[in-house]
């Protein structure tokens, strides 16, 4: 069975795993993100040569990843990854094939390969956490767009006030972090004193919790509705920390009920699922991308 090194580079940590061609994970290791790109390269090189006879390296990276050129545009929490020819640099050190893809896209591809979207060709994947991200999948491949911003749903405008011209994006209004910040502001307390899970768990017990959690679910349902009519996918899959909530789909569907009672001309109701993979999603998706490149 062929094996591969899969690497998930996050804002503060690098997670590495040895996976076989079926996606079985044999071992994982997590290290702190080093201060320079040369040190990051060395972390990957050391992990690669620690295992015998690996076939290649699959990377999940933040930012606007150009998989073909092997460089990353945009911005992220790790400044030094933007600009260098990462794919070329690693291939010259490892002498094996290296492939890389955006982290949200990798999370989506894990669901396409073995998860909630494994039975469809076209889907949208929403990541809800510190902001809103996602991916657009067409024919089981990521649609990146001409500027590599396909799936950056967080930039979508979720609210516009025609009197003041004040506007807010989906990330500003519909992320779980936004809920905590809004509750803290309304209560006049420090956001660090609040626990997001507690707010969602007990939102019916506190009118301020209820206001902003209700807003969160409506913004999420509105975004899902809009994506359905913009792209018309077979499924919409929700990932990120919120996807672990057992009541998530019920809450979203309650808001979709309101939307469809209001817009009675709309007949295509989104088919919404939560993701099946959490911590291992980016490793699995990076490997699936590795397999699909040039296939």
C-alpha positions as CSV (number, residue, x, y, z in Angstrom):
1,X,0.0,0.0,0.0
2,X,1.4,3.4,-1.1
3,X,1.8,6.0,1.6
4,X,2.0,9.8,1.6
5,X,2.9,12.6,3.9
6,X,0.0,15.0,4.3
7,X,0.5,18.4,5.9
8,X,-2.1,20.8,7.3
9,X,-0.6,24.3,7.9
10,X,-2.8,26.3,10.2
11,X,-2.4,29.7,11.9
12,X,-0.6,28.5,14.9
13,X,0.2,24.8,14.3
14,X,1.3,22.4,11.6
15,X,-0.4,19.0,11.6
16,X,1.2,16.2,9.7
17,X,0.0,12.7,9.0
18,X,1.0,9.5,7.2
19,X,-1.9,8.4,5.0
20,X,-2.3,5.5,2.6
21,X,-4.1,5.7,-0.8
22,X,-7.4,4.8,0.8
23,X,-7.2,7.7,3.2
24,X,-6.3,5.6,6.3
25,X,-4.4,7.7,8.8
26,X,-1.5,5.8,10.4
27,X,0.0,8.4,12.6
28,X,-0.2,12.2,13.2
29,X,2.0,14.8,14.7
30,X,1.5,18.5,15.5
31,X,4.1,21.1,15.9
32,X,4.1,24.9,16.4
33,X,4.3,27.0,13.3
34,X,8.0,28.0,13.1
35,X,9.1,31.7,12.6
36,X,10.6,31.3,9.1
37,X,9.8,29.5,5.9
38,X,13.1,27.7,5.9
39,X,12.3,26.3,9.3
40,X,8.9,25.2,8.0
41,X,10.5,23.5,5.1
42,X,12.8,21.7,7.5
43,X,9.9,20.5,9.6
44,X,8.3,18.9,6.5
45,X,11.6,17.5,5.3
46,X,12.3,15.9,8.7
47,X,8.8,14.3,8.8
48,X,9.1,13.0,5.2
49,X,12.5,11.3,5.8
50,X,11.4,9.9,9.1
51,X,9.2,7.5,7.1
52,X,10.6,5.1,4.5
53,X,9.3,5.1,0.8
54,X,6.7,7.8,0.8
55,X,5.2,8.5,-2.6
56,X,4.7,12.2,-2.2
57,X,3.6,15.2,-0.1
58,X,0.1,16.8,0.0
59,X,-0.2,20.2,1.6
60,X,-3.3,22.1,2.9
61,X,-2.4,25.8,3.2
62,X,-4.2,29.0,4.1
63,X,-4.5,31.9,1.6
64,X,-5.2,32.1,-2.1
65,X,-3.3,29.0,-3.2
66,X,-2.3,28.7,-6.8
67,X,-2.0,24.9,-7.0
68,X,-0.4,24.9,-10.5
69,X,2.3,27.5,-9.8
70,X,2.8,26.4,-6.2
71,X,2.6,29.8,-4.7
72,X,0.2,31.5,-2.3
73,X,-1.4,34.9,-2.8
74,X,-3.7,36.9,-0.5
75,X,-3.0,37.0,3.2
76,X,-3.1,34.8,6.2
77,X,-1.8,34.5,9.8
78,X,1.6,33.3,8.4
79,X,3.1,36.2,6.3
80,X,6.1,34.3,5.0
81,X,4.1,31.7,3.0
82,X,2.9,34.4,0.6
83,X,5.3,34.7,-2.4
84,X,7.8,31.8,-2.2
85,X,7.5,28.9,-4.7
86,X,6.6,26.4,-2.0
87,X,5.9,23.5,-4.3
88,X,9.1,23.9,-6.2
89,X,11.2,24.5,-3.1
90,X,9.9,21.3,-1.4
91,X,10.2,19.1,-4.5
92,X,13.8,20.2,-4.9
93,X,14.5,19.1,-1.3
94,X,12.4,15.9,-1.3
95,X,12.7,14.7,-4.9
96,X,9.1,13.6,-4.9
97,X,5.9,15.1,-6.2
98,X,4.4,17.8,-4.0
99,X,0.8,19.2,-4.4
100,X,-0.9,22.0,-2.5
101,X,-4.4,23.3,-2.1
102,X,-6.3,25.9,0.0
103,X,-7.3,24.7,3.5
104,X,-11.1,25.3,3.1
105,X,-10.9,23.6,-0.3
106,X,-9.2,20.6,1.3
107,X,-11.9,20.4,4.0
108,X,-14.5,20.4,1.2
109,X,-12.6,17.7,-0.8
110,X,-12.6,15.4,2.2
111,X,-16.4,15.5,2.1
112,X,-16.4,15.0,-1.6
113,X,-14.0,12.0,-1.3
114,X,-15.4,10.1,1.7
115,X,-17.9,12.3,3.5
116,X,-21.3,14.1,3.2
117,X,-20.9,15.0,-0.5
118,X,-19.4,11.7,-1.7
119,X,-22.6,10.8,-3.6
120,X,-22.9,14.0,-5.6
121,X,-21.0,15.9,-8.3
122,X,-21.8,19.5,-7.4
123,X,-21.9,21.0,-3.9
124,X,-21.1,24.1,-1.9
125,X,-19.1,23.8,1.4
126,X,-19.5,26.5,4.1
127,X,-16.9,26.8,6.9
128,X,-18.2,28.7,9.9
129,X,-15.7,29.7,12.6
130,X,-13.7,32.8,13.2
131,X,-15.1,34.0,9.8
132,X,-17.0,32.5,6.9
133,X,-15.1,30.6,4.2
134,X,-16.0,27.8,1.9
135,X,-15.6,26.1,-1.5
136,X,-17.5,25.6,-4.7
137,X,-17.3,22.0,-6.1
138,X,-18.2,21.3,-9.7
139,X,-17.9,17.8,-11.1
140,X,-16.1,16.8,-7.9
141,X,-13.4,19.4,-8.4
142,X,-12.9,22.7,-6.8
143,X,-14.0,25.7,-8.8
144,X,-11.5,28.4,-7.8
145,X,-12.5,31.3,-10.0
146,X,-10.2,33.6,-12.0
147,X,-8.8,35.3,-8.9
148,X,-8.7,32.2,-6.8
149,X,-11.5,33.5,-4.6
150,X,-14.2,31.0,-5.5
151,X,-15.9,30.0,-2.2
152,X,-14.9,33.1,-0.3
153,X,-18.5,33.5,0.9
154,X,-17.5,35.6,3.9
155,X,-17.0,38.6,1.6
156,X,-20.6,38.5,0.5
157,X,-22.7,41.4,1.8
158,X,-25.2,40.2,4.4
159,X,-26.7,43.5,5.4
160,X,-27.0,47.0,3.8
161,X,-28.7,50.0,5.4
162,X,-30.0,52.3,2.7
163,X,-30.3,55.2,5.0
164,X,-26.8,55.2,6.4
165,X,-25.1,53.1,3.7
166,X,-23.6,51.0,6.5
167,X,-22.9,47.5,5.3
168,X,-21.7,44.2,6.8
169,X,-20.3,41.1,5.3
170,X,-21.4,37.5,6.1
171,X,-18.2,37.1,8.1
172,X,-19.0,40.2,10.2
173,X,-22.5,39.1,10.9
174,X,-22.6,35.3,10.6
175,X,-19.5,33.9,12.2
176,X,-19.5,32.3,15.6
177,X,-16.9,34.9,16.8
178,X,-19.3,37.7,15.7
179,X,-21.9,36.2,18.1
180,X,-19.5,36.3,21.0
181,X,-18.4,39.9,20.2
182,X,-22.0,41.1,19.8
183,X,-23.1,39.5,23.1
184,X,-20.1,41.0,24.9
185,X,-20.8,44.5,23.5
186,X,-24.5,44.3,24.4
187,X,-23.7,43.2,27.9
188,X,-20.8,45.7,28.3
189,X,-18.3,43.0,29.2
190,X,-15.1,41.6,27.8
191,X,-15.5,39.0,25.0
192,X,-12.8,36.9,26.6
193,X,-15.1,36.3,29.6
194,X,-17.7,34.5,27.4
195,X,-17.8,31.0,26.0
196,X,-19.3,30.6,22.6
197,X,-20.5,27.1,23.1
198,X,-22.3,28.2,26.3
199,X,-24.0,31.0,24.4
200,X,-25.4,28.6,21.8
201,X,-26.3,26.0,24.4
202,X,-28.3,28.4,26.5
203,X,-29.5,30.9,24.0
204,X,-33.2,30.5,24.9
205,X,-32.4,31.4,28.6
206,X,-31.0,34.8,27.9
207,X,-32.6,37.5,25.7
208,X,-29.3,38.9,24.5
209,X,-27.9,35.4,23.7
210,X,-31.2,34.7,21.9
211,X,-31.0,37.9,19.8
212,X,-27.6,37.2,18.4
213,X,-27.8,33.4,18.1
214,X,-31.1,33.9,16.2
215,X,-29.3,36.4,14.0
216,X,-26.5,34.0,13.4
217,X,-28.9,31.2,12.2
218,X,-30.9,33.6,10.0
219,X,-27.7,34.9,8.3
220,X,-26.5,31.3,7.8
221,X,-29.9,30.3,6.4
222,X,-30.0,33.4,4.1
223,X,-26.5,32.6,2.8
224,X,-27.5,29.0,2.1
225,X,-30.7,30.1,0.3
226,X,-28.6,32.6,-1.8
227,X,-26.0,29.9,-2.7
228,X,-28.7,27.5,-3.8
229,X,-30.1,30.0,-6.2
230,X,-26.7,31.3,-7.4
231,X,-25.2,27.9,-8.1
232,X,-28.0,25.3,-7.7
233,X,-25.8,22.6,-6.1
234,X,-27.1,19.2,-5.2
235,X,-26.0,19.6,-1.6
236,X,-24.7,22.3,0.7
237,X,-22.4,21.1,3.5
238,X,-21.6,23.0,6.6
239,X,-18.2,22.7,8.3
240,X,-16.3,24.4,10.9
241,X,-16.7,24.2,14.7
242,X,-20.5,24.9,14.5
243,X,-21.0,21.7,12.5
244,X,-20.4,19.6,15.7
245,X,-23.7,20.9,17.1
246,X,-26.4,18.2,17.1
247,X,-29.1,20.9,16.7
248,X,-27.5,22.8,13.9
249,X,-29.5,21.4,11.0
250,X,-32.8,21.7,12.9
251,X,-32.0,25.4,13.6
252,X,-31.1,26.1,10.0
253,X,-34.1,24.4,8.6
254,X,-36.4,26.3,11.0
255,X,-35.1,29.6,9.4
256,X,-35.3,28.1,5.9
257,X,-39.0,27.4,6.7
258,X,-39.5,31.1,7.4
259,X,-37.7,32.1,4.2
260,X,-39.8,29.7,2.0
261,X,-43.0,30.8,3.6
262,X,-42.1,34.4,2.8
263,X,-40.9,33.8,-0.8
264,X,-43.6,31.4,-1.9
265,X,-42.4,31.5,-5.5
266,X,-39.1,29.8,-4.5
267,X,-39.5,26.1,-5.0
268,X,-35.9,24.7,-4.8
269,X,-35.1,24.1,-1.1
270,X,-31.5,23.6,-0.3
271,X,-30.4,20.1,0.8
272,X,-28.2,20.8,3.8
273,X,-25.8,18.5,5.6
274,X,-23.1,18.8,8.2
275,X,-19.6,17.6,7.5
276,X,-18.5,14.2,8.6
277,X,-14.8,15.0,9.1
278,X,-13.4,17.5,11.6
279,X,-9.8,17.4,12.7
280,X,-8.6,15.1,9.9
281,X,-10.6,16.8,7.0
282,X,-7.7,18.9,5.7
283,X,-5.3,16.0,5.6
284,X,-7.8,13.8,3.7
285,X,-8.7,16.6,1.4
286,X,-5.1,17.4,0.6
287,X,-4.5,13.8,-0.4
288,X,-7.6,13.7,-2.5
289,X,-6.4,16.8,-4.3
290,X,-3.0,15.1,-4.8
291,X,-4.7,12.2,-6.6
292,X,-7.0,14.4,-8.7
293,X,-4.3,16.7,-10.1
294,X,-3.7,15.9,-13.8
295,X,-6.0,12.9,-13.5
